[in-house]
């Protein structure tokens, strides 16, 4: 995966580039990206719940 640079282009242009990039990937690469997103989402959800539980304990 190449390094990403910040770009200040119009959002439509950025979206078009992302779509082209994803279409160029194989099915397996797309699936791997999906699993990474799911894993990150679950990790963040667990961390959020953990922080809420800790905050509730310290405030009571």
N, CA, C and O of each residue as an XYZ file, in Angstrom:
240
protein
N       0.844     -1.170      0.000
C       0.000      0.000      0.000
C       0.895      1.242      0.000
O       1.858      1.330      0.762
N       0.564      2.175     -0.850
C       1.386      3.369     -0.973
C       1.058      4.375      0.122
O      -0.026      4.348      0.705
N       2.012      5.262      0.391
C       1.794      6.308      1.383
C       0.744      7.275      0.871
O       0.701      7.603     -0.315
N      -0.088      7.718      1.771
C      -1.120      8.681      1.396
C      -0.651     10.084      1.744
O      -0.017     10.312      2.774
N      -0.974     11.001      0.871
C      -0.649     12.397      1.107
C      -1.960     13.155      1.304
O      -2.992     12.811      0.730
N      -1.889     14.187      2.125
C      -3.069     15.015      2.289
C      -3.348     15.725      0.979
O      -2.437     16.204      0.302
N      -4.605     15.780      0.642
C      -4.984     16.461     -0.579
C      -6.127     17.419     -0.280
O      -6.979     17.152      0.568
N      -6.127     18.498     -0.967
C      -7.166     19.497     -0.762
C      -8.054     19.583     -1.993
O      -8.621     20.635     -2.288
N      -8.170     18.478     -2.705
C      -8.997     18.440     -3.901
C     -10.471     18.409     -3.510
O     -10.823     18.204     -2.348
N     -11.299     18.614     -4.490
C     -12.749     18.568     -4.277
C     -13.139     17.158     -3.831
O     -12.578     16.184     -4.333
N     -14.085     17.030     -2.902
C     -14.476     15.702     -2.405
C     -14.896     14.725     -3.505
O     -14.661     13.523     -3.384
N     -15.511     15.226     -4.569
C     -15.907     14.334     -5.668
C     -14.689     13.718     -6.351
O     -14.716     12.551     -6.741
N     -13.639     14.491     -6.492
C     -12.412     13.994     -7.117
C     -11.769     12.936     -6.232
O     -11.310     11.902     -6.716
N     -11.739     13.204     -4.935
C     -11.165     12.242     -3.989
C     -11.966     10.947     -4.013
O     -11.394      9.857     -4.010
N     -13.302     11.072     -4.037
C     -14.159      9.885     -4.064
C     -13.924      9.070     -5.332
O     -13.866      7.842     -5.273
N     -13.788      9.730     -6.466
C     -13.523      9.034     -7.724
C     -12.213      8.251     -7.650
O     -12.133      7.119     -8.127
N     -11.188      8.860     -7.052
C      -9.898      8.174     -6.915
C     -10.037      6.937     -6.041
O      -9.473      5.888     -6.350
N     -10.796      7.060     -4.939
C     -10.991      5.915     -4.037
C     -11.738      4.793     -4.743
O     -11.401      3.620     -4.582
N     -12.749      5.148     -5.523
C     -13.523      4.139     -6.245
C     -12.630      3.410     -7.240
O     -12.687      2.185     -7.338
N     -11.809      4.149     -7.976
C     -10.884      3.520     -8.924
C      -9.910      2.598     -8.203
O      -9.606      1.503     -8.675
N      -9.425      3.058     -7.050
C      -8.475      2.262     -6.271
C      -9.113      0.953     -5.810
O      -8.495     -0.107     -5.904
N     -10.330      1.024     -5.320
C     -11.010     -0.176     -4.826
C     -11.331     -1.124     -5.975
O     -11.196     -2.339     -5.831
N     -11.750     -0.588     -7.099
C     -12.067     -1.440     -8.251
C     -10.830     -2.153     -8.786
O     -10.937     -3.221     -9.390
N      -9.672     -1.572     -8.568
C      -8.429     -2.187     -9.039
C      -7.996     -3.346     -8.146
O      -7.147     -4.148     -8.537
N      -8.577     -3.438     -6.949
C      -8.205     -4.505     -6.021
C      -8.867     -5.818     -6.402
O      -9.925     -5.844     -7.032
N      -8.228     -6.894     -6.011
C      -8.835     -8.204     -6.227
C      -9.918     -8.427     -5.180
O     -10.017     -7.682     -4.205
N     -10.725     -9.456     -5.392
C     -11.786     -9.787     -4.446
C     -11.201    -10.047     -3.062
O     -11.747     -9.594     -2.056
N     -10.096    -10.775     -3.016
C      -9.474    -11.110     -1.733
C      -8.987     -9.853     -1.007
O      -9.149     -9.734      0.208
N      -8.396     -8.927     -1.742
C      -7.919     -7.683     -1.131
C      -9.083     -6.853     -0.589
O      -8.977     -6.243      0.475
N     -10.187     -6.837     -1.325
C     -11.374     -6.128     -0.844
C     -11.902     -6.767      0.427
O     -12.290     -6.073      1.367
N     -11.915     -8.088      0.453
C     -12.391     -8.820      1.623
C     -11.497     -8.550      2.832
O     -11.990     -8.366      3.944
N     -10.190     -8.528      2.613
C      -9.252     -8.230      3.700
C      -9.503     -6.837      4.267
O      -9.490     -6.650      5.484
N      -9.727     -5.872      3.402
C     -10.018     -4.509      3.863
C     -11.302     -4.471      4.687
O     -11.380     -3.781      5.704
N     -12.301     -5.215      4.238
C     -13.561     -5.264      4.968
C     -13.357     -5.835      6.360
O     -13.880     -5.296      7.335
N     -12.599     -6.923      6.462
C     -12.338     -7.534      7.767
C     -11.563     -6.587      8.683
O     -11.812     -6.549      9.888
N     -10.642     -5.837      8.128
C      -9.890     -4.870      8.933
C     -10.834     -3.803      9.479
O     -10.746     -3.435     10.650
N     -11.734     -3.309      8.638
C     -12.690     -2.305      9.097
C     -13.595     -2.853     10.197
O     -13.884     -2.157     11.170
N     -14.037     -4.087     10.044
C     -14.887     -4.711     11.057
C     -14.121     -4.866     12.363
O     -14.655     -4.580     13.435
N     -12.881     -5.313     12.280
C     -12.063     -5.501     13.480
C     -11.829     -4.170     14.202
O     -11.927     -4.099     15.427
N     -11.525     -3.135     13.451
C     -11.311     -1.817     14.053
C     -12.594     -1.322     14.709
O     -12.563     -0.774     15.811
N     -13.710     -1.514     14.037
C     -14.991     -1.081     14.585
C     -15.297     -1.783     15.902
O     -15.729     -1.150     16.865
N     -15.071     -3.086     15.939
C     -15.324     -3.845     17.164
C     -14.382     -3.405     18.280
O     -14.805     -3.272     19.429
N     -13.128     -3.181     17.960
C     -12.151     -2.748     18.960
C     -12.541     -1.398     19.547
O     -12.484     -1.201     20.761
N     -12.936     -0.473     18.686
C     -13.334      0.849     19.166
C     -14.603      0.769     20.009
O     -14.739      1.481     21.004
N     -15.518     -0.086     19.615
C     -16.754     -0.255     20.375
C     -16.464     -0.808     21.762
O     -17.022     -0.337     22.753
N     -15.591     -1.808     21.833
C     -15.224     -2.394     23.126
C     -14.507     -1.369     23.994
O     -14.758     -1.289     25.196
N     -13.624     -0.591     23.398
C     -12.889      0.425     24.152
C     -13.842      1.488     24.681
O     -13.692      1.957     25.810
N     -14.808      1.862     23.880
C     -15.782      2.864     24.296
C     -16.607      2.351     25.470
O     -16.837      3.073     26.440
N     -17.047      1.106     25.377
C     -17.829      0.513     26.465
C     -16.982      0.392     27.721
O     -17.471      0.621     28.827
N     -15.726      0.037     27.557
C     -14.816     -0.098     28.689
C     -14.621      1.248     29.379
O     -14.646      1.325     30.607
N     -14.429      2.302     28.602
C     -14.249      3.645     29.167
C     -15.505      4.115     29.879
O     -15.420      4.761     30.923
N     -16.674      3.798     29.324
C     -17.922      4.194     29.969
C     -18.084      3.483     31.303
O     -18.544      4.079     32.276
N     -17.707      2.212     31.351
C     -17.804      1.449     32.590
C     -16.855      2.020     33.637
O     -17.232      2.169     34.799
N     -15.633      2.340     33.235
C     -14.658      2.906     34.170
C     -15.116      4.270     34.675
O     -14.961      4.576     35.857
N     -15.678      5.090     33.791
C     -16.170      6.404     34.197
C     -17.313      6.274     35.196
O     -17.398      7.050     36.148
N     -18.181      5.310     34.988
C     -19.309      5.109     35.891
C     -18.818      4.693     37.272
O     -19.379      5.110     38.285
N     -17.780      3.877     37.315
C     -17.239      3.425     38.602
C     -16.588      4.574     39.365
O     -16.738      4.674     40.583
N     -15.879      5.425     38.667
C     -15.173      6.518     39.342
C     -16.125      7.623     39.780
O     -15.847      8.333     40.747
N     -17.241      7.774     39.081
C     -18.200      8.827     39.429
C     -19.177      8.400     40.513
O     -19.876      9.248     41.068
N     -19.248      7.099     40.834
C     -20.210      6.673     41.854
C     -19.638      6.674     43.234
O     -20.335      6.338     44.192
